[in-house]
Amino acid sequence: MNFWDVHSWGFIVAMCIFPRLTLLFSSVVSGGVLWWLGWLIAPRLMVAILATSAYWETNPVLVSVTWLWALIGEGLEKGTVANARD
């Protein structure tokens, strides 16, 4: 399955800005304890894992960018929260 056959640029922008809301209200696979833990703790990483499992063969560049975004975004978010506590 190709990413662009199912989603648009609007979906990508929404995932970048509001990953939890987009995952909650989109047609992305949901359910299970691990899905909800990922949604609660690290939604960007969950998006990268879902993208890898669904689109790696058809769009590896997009999946690689998703992993970069996930790792950088989660790191910055956690770092900002840690610095705000100090």
Secondary structure, 3 states (H helix, E strand, C coil): CCHHHHCCHHHHHHHHHCHHHHHHHCCCCCCCHHHHHHHHHCHHHHHHHHHHHHHCCCCHHHHHHHHHHHHHHHHHHHHHHHHHHC
